[in-house]
C-alpha cells in the first residue's frame, strides 16, 4: 500500500494528525507524522536559532532514516514552505505533494512575504523582540468546539521567528515541478491567506484542486473527509 508523511503546520506537532492517522492506517497505509524541531513532542528543543532550513532537514531526515520512497507528502499551512523545500531534495522519492490550506512558495520567498500587511507587522514586532512568535487566535483557524480549542491550546507552543522569515531555496525547480501536486482549500471560513495560491493554481492542469467546507484545521474538524481526499492521492 501507500506511504504518507504528514507535516503539521505552525505552532503544532505530530499530534495535529491524531484523528486522521488511524483512518489512513486502517486502509493499509504506512503513515509518519513527525514533529518538527522545537514543536510538538520536540518542544524542548525550541529556540530562536531554529529556521526553515531546520524544518526542511527534519523532513529529509525522516525519508532518509526510514528509507522512504513513493511517498505522498502532505503539508498543512506553514508546512507548505517545508514540503516545498524538502521536495527540492527528494523529488525522486515523492509520488505526490499535497498542500492542505498551505503556502505554495516561489524560490527566494519566505512565508512572511505572503502575509497580509497587518499580520506581518504583528509577527515581525513579536519576533524581533523575543525571537519567537505566538500562535494565531484559535477562532481565526476555524476552531469553535470547546474540546478542540482546549486540545490545541494545551499543546501549541511558540515558534521560532526565523522559520517564518527565512526564504526557501530551490535548486532543482524542474524536478520539483514534475511532481504531481494537489491543493486542498479549507473554505468555511477561509483564512484569506491562501486565496492567492488558489488563484494561481486552481485552473492549472498540472494541479488537482479540492475544497473542504470547514475551517483551517481540517484534520481536526473534518478528519473523515480529509482522510478520504488523502486516500485518493495514493
C-alpha positions, 0 to 999 in steps of 0.5 A: 500500500501507500506511504504518507508523511504528514507535516503539521503546520505552525505552532503544532506537532505530530499530534495535529494528525491524531484523528486522521492517522488511524483512518489512513492506517486502517486502509493499509497505509504506512503513515509518519507524522513527525514533529518538527524541531522545537514543536510538538513532542520536540518542544524542548528543543525550541529556540530562536536559532531554529529556521526553515532550513531546520524544518526542511532537514527534519523532513529529509531526515525522516525519508532518509532514516526510514528509507522512504520512497513513493511517498505522498507528502502532505503539508498543512499551512506553514508546512507548505514552505517545508514540503516545498523545500524538502521536495527540492531534495527528494523529488525522486522519492515523492509520488505526490505533494499535497498542500492542505490550506498551505503556502505554495512558495516561489524560490527566494520567498519566505512565508512572511512575504505572503502575509497580509500587511497587518499580520506581518507587522504583528509577527515581525514586532513579536519576533524581533523582540523575543525571537519567537512568535505566538500562535494565531487566535484559535477562532481565526483557524476555524476552531469553535468546539470547546474540546478542540480549542482546549486540545490545541491550546494545551499543546501549541507552543511558540515558534521560532521567528526565523522559520517564518522569515527565512526564504526557501531555496530551490535548486532543482525547480524542474524536478520539483515541478514534475511532481504531481501536486494537489491543493486542498482549500479549507473554505468555511471560513477561509483564512484569506491567506491562501486565496492567492495560491488558489488563484494561481493554481486552481485552473492549472492542469498540472494541479488537482484542486479540492475544497473542504467546507470547514475551517483551517484545521481540517484534520481536526474538524473534518478528519473523515473527509480529509482522510478520504481526499488523502486516500485518493492521492495514493 
